[in-house]
């Protein structure tokens, strides 16, 4: 599994329905916006491990401004958005290959495990909508952006 993690001052995601109307599906204040990608060999233990890494990732500032705190220590707010394009392969040609991205039937339950495990740990989690056309708005704080892999 892969996660692109951004420290944010705020973030929100809207999903466009079949009627073209956008609906806000999740929003957070200060915390982490986490884009989650799943590949074929990923499983529930990997999903729980990714949630643990996000929960304990020390990228939030302490009183001196150093990145010494995690969402477990401070904000507890996380926005999780599924992102199959994290497994896009651009090494050849101009069109990304999606061969390494898991099919939705495999990926969706694992993204749900990440969300549920974060909630179990104590996070306030907002989400996007799987298989929807989404728009994500965020204010990257820092900017701080990290790629996690488990």
PyMOL commands that set and color helices and strands:
alter all, ss='L'
color gray80, all
select helices_A, chain A and resi 44-56+84-87+104-121
alter helices_A, ss='H'
color red, helices_A
select strands_A, chain A and resi 2-16+22-28+31-37+60-61+67-69+77-82+124-127+133-149
alter strands_A, ss='S'
color yellow, strands_A
deselect
rebuild
show_as cartoon
